[in-house]
Amino acid sequence: MTTIDLVETATPAAGTSSFDLDADTVRDLNRTLHRAADGERFTVGNPGGRHSIGAGINAELALDVEGHVGYYAAGMNQGGTVTIRGNAGVGVAENMMSGTVRVAGDASQSAGATAHGGLLVIEGNAAARCGISLKGADIVVGGNIGHMSAFMAQAGRMVVCGDAGEALGDSIYETRIYVRGTVASLGADCVAKEMRDEHRAELAELLAAAGLEHNPADFTRYGSARTLYHFNVDNSSAY
């Protein structure tokens, strides 16, 4: 695993545009990113926990943020490769459509919420409701996740290399969850499932994409028992 140093400042490559949020505004930064073309590169210094940094990217650009960010960083990302060299606040990569978002530190609650596509990597821990209502993206967490993660997750994959909190996968649909550590409790309709060869191969690909070297054999797969897809009076207590 290649860990991004939270203190060391990356040296911008030639042709990289730089922003300093002690002098520039987030609005100026995002306006520039929204007009950017594929292949352009940007660095952001002194983010200072500001909100919505890199929200609404719609090009295959590269954005390197040198520090901690606030709410909704890289939200609605479509095609961008975003690296956050610090911690992220609520809703990092929420509603992401494609591309890659990597958080070198920890993420607050609702990381990757409603994300439709792309890859979100959190090298540290993620708080509550990670991947809530996930719609097709892949999320790989190097540490632990909090309670109610993958609540009503509809599609996509989630990999947790540490432990999971209470009510994992509550009311889950077709998202596949892989957990290496322990699970405090499973939510309604979420059950442990058999790890077949295709699941081990899928998990190996996800770990490799995230830069992690764990053994897929150490993980347990979780998914939907499919008893809540249609209302049944016999299952009313589980709704």
Backbone as CSV, one residue per row, in Angstrom:
resi,resn,N_x,N_y,N_z,CA_x,CA_y,CA_z,C_x,C_y,C_z
1,MET,0.834,-1.197,0.000,0.000,0.000,0.000,0.867,1.245,0.000
2,THR,0.522,2.178,-0.864,1.232,3.444,-0.910,0.443,4.471,-0.119
3,THR,0.993,4.948,0.974,0.293,5.909,1.821,0.708,7.323,1.457
4,ILE,-0.256,8.190,1.313,0.018,9.576,0.999,0.370,10.312,2.275
5,ASP,1.475,11.000,2.286,1.906,11.746,3.461,1.002,12.956,3.656
6,LEU,0.445,13.100,4.863,-0.477,14.199,5.120,0.247,15.525,5.301
7,VAL,1.545,15.493,5.524,2.285,16.723,5.789,3.065,17.166,4.568
8,GLU,3.719,16.214,3.919,4.545,16.554,2.776,3.708,17.158,1.657
9,THR,4.161,18.212,1.074,3.466,18.875,-0.016,3.980,18.338,-1.343
10,ALA,3.056,17.927,-2.196,3.455,17.395,-3.482,4.024,18.504,-4.358
11,THR,5.008,18.179,-5.180,5.580,19.141,-6.101,4.752,19.149,-7.373
12,PRO,4.124,20.272,-7.729,3.274,20.311,-8.916,4.058,19.968,-10.180
13,ALA,3.468,19.149,-11.038,4.095,18.820,-12.311,4.014,20.012,-13.247
14,ALA,4.872,19.980,-14.260,4.851,21.052,-15.253,3.472,21.134,-15.891
15,GLY,2.991,22.351,-16.081,1.673,22.537,-16.669,0.531,22.448,-15.687
16,THR,0.843,22.366,-14.397,-0.183,22.279,-13.371,-0.594,23.674,-12.908
17,SER,-1.889,23.907,-12.809,-2.405,25.179,-12.296,-2.585,25.072,-10.788
18,SER,-2.137,26.084,-10.057,-2.169,26.046,-8.597,-3.128,27.082,-8.033
19,PHE,-3.839,26.675,-6.990,-4.712,27.581,-6.251,-4.292,27.571,-4.790
20,ASP,-4.375,28.719,-4.162,-4.116,28.864,-2.726,-5.387,29.422,-2.106
21,LEU,-6.083,28.616,-1.317,-7.381,29.050,-0.806,-7.283,30.033,0.344
22,ASP,-6.063,30.412,0.731,-5.918,31.573,1.605,-6.028,32.862,0.805
23,ALA,-5.860,32.755,-0.510,-5.945,33.927,-1.383,-7.094,33.806,-2.380
24,ASP,-7.291,32.615,-2.932,-8.365,32.375,-3.890,-9.605,31.869,-3.162
25,THR,-10.741,31.917,-3.819,-11.971,31.402,-3.225,-12.316,30.041,-3.804
26,VAL,-13.117,29.278,-3.063,-13.585,27.999,-3.570,-14.413,28.208,-4.821
27,ARG,-15.174,29.276,-4.859,-15.973,29.576,-6.051,-15.088,29.748,-7.278
28,ASP,-13.974,30.478,-7.112,-13.048,30.655,-8.235,-12.455,29.318,-8.676
29,LEU,-12.055,28.512,-7.686,-11.493,27.202,-7.995,-12.491,26.350,-8.770
30,ASN,-13.699,26.228,-8.243,-14.678,25.358,-8.879,-15.101,25.876,-10.247
31,ARG,-15.180,27.187,-10.402,-15.510,27.747,-11.714,-14.457,27.341,-12.746
32,THR,-13.198,27.385,-12.335,-12.119,26.976,-13.240,-12.199,25.490,-13.553
33,LEU,-12.465,24.674,-12.540,-12.560,23.233,-12.749,-13.720,22.885,-13.677
34,HIS,-14.817,23.601,-13.564,-15.987,23.316,-14.408,-15.721,23.639,-15.870
35,ARG,-14.754,24.514,-16.123,-14.420,24.886,-17.504,-13.219,24.122,-18.037
36,ALA,-12.628,23.270,-17.205,-11.388,22.589,-17.572,-11.640,21.485,-18.596
37,ALA,-10.564,21.143,-19.303,-10.620,20.080,-20.304,-9.939,18.827,-19.774
38,ASP,-10.181,17.726,-20.457,-9.532,16.471,-20.099,-8.010,16.650,-20.095
39,GLY,-7.368,16.047,-19.107,-5.921,16.060,-19.051,-5.318,17.214,-18.271
40,GLU,-6.094,18.216,-17.928,-5.559,19.331,-17.146,-5.315,18.898,-15.710
41,ARG,-4.351,19.568,-15.054,-3.962,19.218,-13.690,-4.018,20.459,-12.802
42,PHE,-4.470,20.241,-11.556,-4.627,21.349,-10.611,-4.151,20.910,-9.228
43,THR,-3.571,21.856,-8.488,-3.269,21.629,-7.077,-3.939,22.715,-6.258
44,VAL,-4.322,22.355,-5.039,-4.976,23.297,-4.138,-4.216,23.301,-2.819
45,GLY,-3.678,24.453,-2.460,-3.005,24.592,-1.182,-3.888,25.282,-0.155
46,ASN,-3.602,25.053,1.109,-4.332,25.676,2.221,-5.850,25.520,2.116
47,PRO,-6.338,24.299,1.941,-7.794,24.125,1.846,-8.514,24.494,3.141
48,GLY,-7.849,24.307,4.285,-8.385,24.793,5.547,-9.750,24.270,5.921
49,GLY,-10.111,23.072,5.477,-11.411,22.509,5.826,-12.586,23.172,5.143
50,ARG,-12.335,23.900,4.070,-13.442,24.579,3.371,-14.336,23.562,2.670
51,HIS,-15.593,23.947,2.495,-16.602,23.040,1.959,-16.652,23.081,0.430
52,SER,-17.138,21.983,-0.166,-17.455,21.871,-1.592,-16.248,22.038,-2.508
53,ILE,-15.064,21.764,-2.012,-13.871,21.840,-2.860,-13.944,20.751,-3.928
54,GLY,-13.830,21.162,-5.167,-13.861,20.205,-6.272,-15.223,19.622,-6.562
55,ALA,-16.292,20.254,-6.128,-17.638,19.751,-6.418,-18.004,20.032,-7.870
56,GLY,-18.618,19.075,-8.523,-19.131,19.278,-9.868,-18.121,19.128,-10.984
57,ILE,-17.004,18.452,-10.744,-16.029,18.211,-11.817,-16.690,17.387,-12.922
58,ASN,-16.431,17.800,-14.176,-17.052,17.117,-15.309,-16.042,16.936,-16.436
59,ALA,-14.823,16.552,-16.085,-13.773,16.297,-17.070,-12.768,15.332,-16.462
60,GLU,-11.980,14.709,-17.307,-10.968,13.759,-16.830,-9.702,14.527,-16.446
61,LEU,-9.841,15.349,-15.439,-8.735,16.157,-14.938,-8.187,15.547,-13.662
62,ALA,-7.061,16.094,-13.184,-6.468,15.641,-11.929,-6.449,16.802,-10.947
63,LEU,-6.933,16.551,-9.734,-6.982,17.576,-8.694,-6.307,17.034,-7.444
64,ASP,-5.286,17.743,-6.974,-4.530,17.342,-5.790,-4.755,18.389,-4.701
65,VAL,-5.414,17.997,-3.619,-5.734,18.928,-2.529,-4.798,18.647,-1.364
66,GLU,-4.013,19.628,-0.984,-2.945,19.434,-0.013,-3.390,19.824,1.399
67,GLY,-4.267,19.003,1.970,-4.734,19.266,3.323,-6.151,18.779,3.524
68,HIS,-6.737,19.184,4.666,-8.072,18.720,5.049,-9.162,19.509,4.325
69,VAL,-10.271,18.827,4.041,-11.406,19.464,3.365,-12.661,19.311,4.211
70,GLY,-13.645,20.175,3.953,-14.905,20.151,4.688,-15.953,19.290,4.005
71,TYR,-17.200,19.771,4.016,-18.322,19.010,3.482,-18.259,18.885,1.954
72,TYR,-18.732,17.755,1.447,-19.060,17.525,0.032,-17.905,17.762,-0.931
73,ALA,-16.682,17.496,-0.502,-15.549,17.571,-1.420,-15.725,16.548,-2.536
74,ALA,-15.419,16.964,-3.753,-15.513,16.099,-4.934,-16.913,15.538,-5.127
75,GLY,-17.918,16.212,-4.610,-19.288,15.784,-4.837,-19.640,15.847,-6.316
76,MET,-20.424,14.902,-6.793,-20.891,14.823,-8.184,-19.744,14.679,-9.174
77,ASN,-18.607,14.188,-8.709,-17.457,14.021,-9.599,-17.812,13.149,-10.795
78,GLN,-17.430,13.613,-11.976,-17.657,12.845,-13.190,-16.377,12.863,-14.018
79,GLY,-15.542,11.868,-13.782,-14.346,11.701,-14.588,-13.054,12.143,-13.949
80,GLY,-13.119,12.967,-12.928,-11.911,13.503,-12.324,-11.181,12.497,-11.444
81,THR,-9.868,12.705,-11.304,-9.059,11.951,-10.352,-8.671,12.918,-9.245
82,VAL,-9.273,12.759,-8.080,-9.128,13.715,-6.986,-8.390,13.037,-5.838
83,THR,-7.312,13.670,-5.376,-6.554,13.178,-4.234,-6.627,14.202,-3.116
84,ILE,-7.085,13.776,-1.958,-7.197,14.650,-0.793,-6.154,14.195,0.214
85,ARG,-5.134,15.003,0.424,-4.028,14.635,1.308,-4.334,15.085,2.744
86,GLY,-5.406,14.560,3.275,-5.842,14.906,4.621,-7.142,14.200,4.914
87,ASN,-7.917,14.740,5.854,-9.219,14.189,6.202,-10.317,14.895,5.419
88,ALA,-11.474,14.243,5.341,-12.603,14.808,4.597,-13.836,14.861,5.484
89,GLY,-14.627,15.925,5.331,-15.855,16.096,6.095,-17.007,15.298,5.516
90,VAL,-18.203,15.667,5.910,-19.417,14.946,5.518,-19.557,14.873,3.991
91,GLY,-19.945,13.707,3.494,-20.393,13.577,2.112,-19.314,13.658,1.055
92,VAL,-18.093,13.262,1.367,-17.065,13.268,0.323,-17.506,12.341,-0.813
93,ALA,-17.343,12.811,-2.049,-17.687,12.048,-3.261,-19.155,11.658,-3.317
94,GLU,-20.025,12.413,-2.642,-21.452,12.072,-2.712,-21.942,12.248,-4.153
95,ASN,-22.781,11.337,-4.562,-23.381,11.347,-5.897,-22.335,11.326,-7.005
96,MET,-21.182,10.745,-6.748,-20.146,10.612,-7.777,-20.664,9.741,-8.917
97,MET,-20.300,10.131,-10.142,-20.740,9.395,-11.316,-19.642,8.524,-11.908
98,SER,-18.403,9.023,-11.890,-17.268,8.275,-12.437,-15.986,8.929,-11.944
99,GLY,-14.846,8.329,-12.293,-13.571,8.858,-11.830,-13.132,8.210,-10.533
100,THR,-12.142,8.824,-9.897,-11.567,8.288,-8.668,-11.381,9.397,-7.644
101,VAL,-11.757,9.126,-6.410,-11.511,10.042,-5.291,-10.769,9.253,-4.223
102,ARG,-9.633,9.780,-3.786,-8.838,9.118,-2.753,-8.642,10.074,-1.583
103,VAL,-8.981,9.598,-0.384,-8.790,10.361,0.846,-7.655,9.701,1.619
104,ALA,-6.573,10.453,1.852,-5.409,9.870,2.523,-5.632,9.681,4.016
105,GLY,-6.595,10.394,4.581,-6.873,10.291,6.005,-8.202,9.615,6.267
106,ASP,-8.971,10.189,7.201,-10.286,9.674,7.571,-11.387,10.465,6.879
107,ALA,-12.570,9.875,6.810,-13.733,10.548,6.238,-14.860,10.578,7.256
108,SER,-15.591,11.668,7.280,-16.747,11.791,8.162,-17.912,10.995,7.588
109,GLN,-19.108,11.227,8.113,-20.252,10.401,7.750,-20.707,10.619,6.311
110,SER,-21.432,9.642,5.809,-22.064,9.673,4.491,-21.067,9.762,3.342
111,ALA,-19.883,9.210,3.513,-18.923,9.168,2.414,-19.495,8.329,1.279
112,GLY,-19.406,8.857,0.063,-19.882,8.131,-1.104,-21.383,7.954,-1.169
113,ALA,-22.137,8.753,-0.449,-23.599,8.619,-0.446,-24.158,8.760,-1.858
114,THR,-25.046,7.876,-2.219,-25.777,7.856,-3.498,-24.860,7.796,-4.719
115,ALA,-23.599,7.443,-4.564,-22.671,7.454,-5.690,-23.066,6.412,-6.735
116,HIS,-23.076,6.834,-7.988,-23.523,5.970,-9.085,-22.388,5.192,-9.736
117,GLY,-21.169,5.714,-9.714,-20.061,5.062,-10.386,-18.738,5.600,-9.889
118,GLY,-17.640,5.043,-10.418,-16.316,5.476,-10.002,-15.834,4.719,-8.783
119,LEU,-14.676,5.150,-8.272,-14.029,4.495,-7.136,-13.700,5.524,-6.070
120,LEU,-14.138,5.259,-4.846,-13.791,6.066,-3.685,-12.905,5.224,-2.780
121,VAL,-11.694,5.733,-2.500,-10.773,5.056,-1.596,-10.554,5.930,-0.376
122,ILE,-10.787,5.387,0.805,-10.532,6.075,2.065,-9.458,5.269,2.778
123,GLU,-8.272,5.833,2.886,-7.165,5.063,3.449,-7.305,4.854,4.955
124,GLY,-7.986,5.762,5.628,-8.202,5.635,7.068,-9.563,5.051,7.366
125,ASN,-10.259,5.644,8.342,-11.583,5.185,8.751,-12.679,6.049,8.131
126,ALA,-13.865,5.487,8.041,-15.042,6.229,7.599,-16.089,6.167,8.702
127,ALA,-16.786,7.273,8.918,-17.773,7.347,9.997,-19.105,6.724,9.560
128,ALA,-20.164,7.077,10.258,-21.476,6.476,10.035,-21.983,6.688,8.614
129,ARG,-22.810,5.766,8.166,-23.570,5.873,6.914,-22.679,5.933,5.678
130,CYS,-21.543,5.326,5.747,-20.688,5.235,4.560,-21.439,4.462,3.478
131,GLY,-21.495,5.009,2.272,-22.152,4.317,1.169,-23.649,4.224,1.289
132,ILE,-24.279,5.129,2.032,-25.732,5.093,2.156,-26.375,5.293,0.782
133,SER,-27.340,4.476,0.451,-28.054,4.514,-0.827,-27.106,4.438,-2.019
134,LEU,-26.052,3.650,-1.869,-25.074,3.474,-2.938,-25.768,2.949,-4.194
135,LYS,-25.404,3.519,-5.349,-26.125,3.199,-6.581,-25.224,2.643,-7.685
136,GLY,-24.019,2.215,-7.348,-23.200,1.593,-8.385,-21.716,1.840,-8.266
137,ALA,-21.288,2.743,-7.416,-19.863,3.021,-7.245,-19.192,1.932,-6.415
138,ASP,-17.873,1.969,-6.413,-17.087,1.100,-5.554,-16.449,1.931,-4.449
139,ILE,-16.510,1.444,-3.213,-15.921,2.120,-2.060,-14.981,1.147,-1.366
140,VAL,-13.739,1.563,-1.157,-12.764,0.746,-0.440,-12.257,1.551,0.748
141,VAL,-12.424,1.011,1.951,-12.021,1.691,3.186,-10.894,0.878,3.819
142,GLY,-9.762,1.538,4.060,-8.617,0.844,4.630,-8.770,0.518,6.103
143,GLY,-9.623,1.263,6.807,-9.838,1.057,8.235,-11.238,0.585,8.534
144,ASN,-11.872,1.216,9.540,-13.205,0.831,10.001,-14.277,1.738,9.405
145,ILE,-15.524,1.273,9.478,-16.665,2.105,9.095,-17.661,2.136,10.255
146,GLY,-18.458,3.210,10.305,-19.402,3.395,11.395,-20.746,2.733,11.154
147,HIS,-21.696,3.054,12.026,-23.009,2.401,11.987,-23.831,2.823,10.767
148,MET,-24.769,1.990,10.408,-25.721,2.211,9.318,-25.036,2.410,7.970
149,SER,-23.862,1.859,7.809,-23.204,1.950,6.501,-23.900,1.030,5.501
150,ALA,-23.901,1.447,4.242,-24.569,0.715,3.161,-26.069,0.573,3.406
151,PHE,-26.668,1.499,4.145,-28.122,1.496,4.341,-28.812,1.718,2.993
152,MET,-29.710,0.830,2.628,-30.449,0.884,1.374,-29.517,0.976,0.172
153,ALA,-28.367,0.340,0.260,-27.420,0.335,-0.859,-27.973,-0.524,-1.983
154,GLN,-28.048,0.054,-3.173,-28.773,-0.600,-4.261,-27.873,-1.353,-5.234
155,ALA,-26.671,-0.836,-5.493,-25.751,-1.478,-6.434,-24.339,-1.014,-6.105
156,GLY,-23.342,-1.710,-6.683,-21.958,-1.359,-6.407,-21.334,-2.308,-5.399
157,ARG,-20.089,-2.016,-5.017,-19.346,-2.867,-4.090,-18.723,-2.010,-2.993
158,MET,-18.658,-2.558,-1.785,-18.010,-1.889,-0.666,-17.042,-2.864,-0.008
159,VAL,-15.812,-2.403,0.185,-14.785,-3.218,0.823,-14.353,-2.521,2.102
160,VAL,-14.355,-3.248,3.201,-13.962,-2.707,4.504,-12.824,-3.571,5.037
161,CYS,-11.654,-2.973,5.177,-10.483,-3.741,5.607,-10.361,-3.823,7.122
162,GLY,-11.182,-3.065,7.828,-11.229,-3.126,9.282,-12.547,-3.686,9.746
163,ASP,-13.140,-3.054,10.764,-14.408,-3.497,11.342,-15.561,-2.629,10.857
164,ALA,-16.775,-3.156,10.992,-17.982,-2.422,10.623,-18.864,-2.223,11.855
165,GLY,-19.520,-1.079,11.926,-20.390,-0.763,13.051,-21.746,-1.444,12.960
166,GLU,-22.676,-0.967,13.797,-23.993,-1.580,13.902,-24.815,-1.384,12.635
167,ALA,-25.723,-2.334,12.418,-26.738,-2.259,11.359,-26.133,-2.145,9.970
168,LEU,-25.070,-2.884,9.717,-24.458,-2.886,8.394,-25.455,-3.395,7.355
169,GLY,-25.568,-2.670,6.242,-26.387,-3.121,5.130,-27.867,-3.173,5.407
170,ASP,-28.356,-2.330,6.307,-29.787,-2.350,6.618,-30.614,-2.074,5.354
171,SER,-31.575,-2.933,5.078,-32.470,-2.801,3.922,-31.696,-2.757,2.609
172,ILE,-30.625,-3.516,2.524,-29.762,-3.536,1.346,-30.475,-4.189,0.163
173,TYR,-30.085,-3.779,-1.032,-30.602,-4.387,-2.251,-29.523,-5.292,-2.859
174,GLU,-28.807,-4.831,-3.893,-27.872,-5.706,-4.596,-26.404,-5.330,-4.414
175,THR,-26.084,-4.386,-3.555,-24.684,-4.075,-3.264,-24.011,-5.270,-2.593
176,ARG,-22.760,-5.528,-2.967,-21.971,-6.568,-2.321,-20.987,-5.921,-1.361
177,ILE,-20.938,-6.429,-0.139,-20.074,-5.882,0.913,-19.058,-6.949,1.314
178,TYR,-17.806,-6.539,1.413,-16.741,-7.430,1.871,-16.103,-6.811,3.109
179,VAL,-16.065,-7.534,4.206,-15.517,-7.026,5.470,-14.435,-7.975,5.959
180,ARG,-13.271,-7.407,6.274,-12.152,-8.214,6.755,-12.218,-8.445,8.264
181,GLY,-12.734,-7.455,8.988,-12.783,-7.542,10.440,-14.118,-8.041,10.943
182,THR,-14.525,-7.533,12.098,-15.778,-7.954,12.716,-16.897,-6.972,12.372
183,VAL,-18.116,-7.445,12.459,-19.306,-6.625,12.215,-20.101,-6.565,13.510
184,ALA,-20.352,-5.346,14.007,-21.060,-5.206,15.282,-22.459,-5.810,15.216
185,SER,-23.168,-5.552,14.113,-24.470,-6.174,13.886,-24.872,-5.927,12.447
186,LEU,-25.745,-6.802,11.946,-26.260,-6.655,10.588,-27.639,-6.018,10.630
187,GLY,-27.917,-5.176,9.635,-29.217,-4.548,9.535,-30.258,-5.495,8.958
188,ALA,-31.480,-4.992,8.845,-32.583,-5.791,8.322,-32.267,-6.311,6.927
189,ASP,-32.451,-7.599,6.738,-32.328,-8.275,5.446,-30.889,-8.414,4.949
190,CYS,-29.895,-8.095,5.775,-28.498,-8.272,5.395,-27.961,-9.539,6.058
191,VAL,-27.324,-10.395,5.260,-26.821,-11.672,5.778,-25.419,-11.941,5.236
192,ALA,-24.692,-12.811,5.937,-23.407,-13.289,5.424,-23.670,-14.255,4.280
193,LYS,-22.796,-14.208,3.272,-22.991,-15.049,2.091,-21.711,-15.797,1.747
194,GLU,-21.861,-16.822,0.930,-20.726,-17.633,0.509,-19.759,-16.805,-0.337
195,MET,-18.460,-17.009,-0.102,-17.425,-16.388,-0.934,-17.010,-17.393,-2.003
196,ARG,-17.499,-17.206,-3.215,-17.121,-18.077,-4.323,-15.909,-17.493,-5.057
197,ASP,-15.401,-18.249,-6.018,-14.193,-17.824,-6.736,-14.383,-16.469,-7.406
198,GLU,-15.562,-16.245,-7.979,-15.780,-14.962,-8.662,-15.766,-13.789,-7.686
199,HIS,-16.177,-14.032,-6.458,-16.157,-12.965,-5.457,-14.732,-12.686,-4.992
200,ARG,-13.941,-13.744,-4.826,-12.537,-13.546,-4.450,-11.783,-12.804,-5.546
201,ALA,-12.084,-13.118,-6.800,-11.432,-12.425,-7.912,-11.860,-10.961,-7.961
202,GLU,-13.145,-10.709,-7.770,-13.647,-9.336,-7.747,-13.005,-8.537,-6.625
203,LEU,-12.921,-9.131,-5.445,-12.331,-8.457,-4.297,-10.853,-8.171,-4.533
204,ALA,-10.130,-9.106,-5.135,-8.711,-8.895,-5.424,-8.522,-7.701,-6.349
205,GLU,-9.397,-7.539,-7.324,-9.318,-6.405,-8.246,-9.574,-5.088,-7.523
206,LEU,-10.537,-5.080,-6.634,-10.844,-3.863,-5.890,-9.704,-3.474,-4.956
207,LEU,-9.129,-4.452,-4.275,-8.004,-4.174,-3.386,-6.811,-3.649,-4.176
208,ALA,-6.548,-4.247,-5.328,-5.434,-3.794,-6.161,-5.668,-2.373,-6.651
209,ALA,-6.903,-2.058,-7.039,-7.219,-0.705,-7.513,-7.010,0.331,-6.414
210,ALA,-7.212,-0.085,-5.169,-7.039,0.822,-4.028,-5.605,0.847,-3.522
211,GLY,-4.748,-0.022,-4.066,-3.365,-0.078,-3.611,-3.183,-0.847,-2.316
212,LEU,-4.057,-1.794,-2.032,-3.993,-2.584,-0.801,-3.623,-4.024,-1.122
213,GLU,-2.983,-4.687,-0.184,-2.446,-6.021,-0.437,-3.037,-7.092,0.475
214,HIS,-4.226,-6.891,0.983,-4.843,-7.881,1.858,-5.208,-9.142,1.073
215,ASN,-5.314,-10.242,1.793,-5.690,-11.516,1.203,-7.214,-11.608,1.121
216,PRO,-7.788,-11.771,-0.080,-9.251,-11.877,-0.186,-9.838,-12.994,0.670
217,ALA,-9.048,-14.012,0.990,-9.552,-15.116,1.801,-9.862,-14.689,3.228
218,ASP,-9.385,-13.513,3.636,-9.616,-13.041,5.005,-10.935,-12.281,5.155
219,PHE,-11.674,-12.118,4.072,-12.895,-11.311,4.085,-14.141,-12.185,4.096
220,THR,-15.218,-11.616,4.646,-16.547,-12.233,4.589,-17.436,-11.387,3.695
221,ARG,-18.217,-12.039,2.866,-19.139,-11.318,1.981,-20.505,-11.194,2.641
222,TYR,-21.133,-10.021,2.477,-22.476,-9.776,2.991,-23.352,-9.216,1.866
223,GLY,-24.618,-9.532,1.933,-25.552,-9.033,0.926,-26.984,-9.243,1.368
224,SER,-27.890,-9.050,0.422,-29.316,-9.089,0.739,-29.849,-10.514,0.813
225,ALA,-30.671,-10.768,1.833,-31.405,-12.036,1.918,-32.620,-12.021,1.006
226,ARG,-32.967,-10.831,0.482,-34.042,-10.647,-0.504,-35.415,-11.008,0.036
227,THR,-35.618,-10.753,1.321,-36.947,-10.988,1.897,-37.775,-9.708,1.969
228,LEU,-37.177,-8.568,1.710,-37.901,-7.297,1.806,-38.186,-6.669,0.447
229,TYR,-37.882,-7.395,-0.641,-38.110,-6.827,-1.971,-39.584,-6.508,-2.198
230,HIS,-40.461,-7.363,-1.710,-41.897,-7.165,-1.856,-42.536,-7.306,-0.478
231,PHE,-43.557,-6.523,-0.245,-44.206,-6.561,1.063,-44.844,-7.931,1.299
232,ASN,-44.572,-8.453,2.484,-45.173,-9.714,2.915,-45.552,-9.541,4.375
233,VAL,-46.798,-9.781,4.696,-47.266,-9.546,6.049,-46.488,-10.359,7.077
234,ASP,-45.956,-11.509,6.650,-45.187,-12.342,7.581,-43.876,-11.663,7.975
235,ASN,-43.400,-10.707,7.162,-42.157,-10.005,7.445,-42.387,-8.579,7.938
236,SER,-43.618,-8.258,8.330,-43.959,-6.876,8.671,-43.102,-6.312,9.804
237,SER,-42.677,-7.170,10.704,-41.889,-6.678,11.845,-40.498,-6.221,11.416
238,ALA,-40.056,-6.602,10.230,-38.714,-6.239,9.755,-38.708,-4.941,8.972
239,TYR,-39.888,-4.394,8.643,-39.936,-3.165,7.846,-39.693,-1.952,8.710
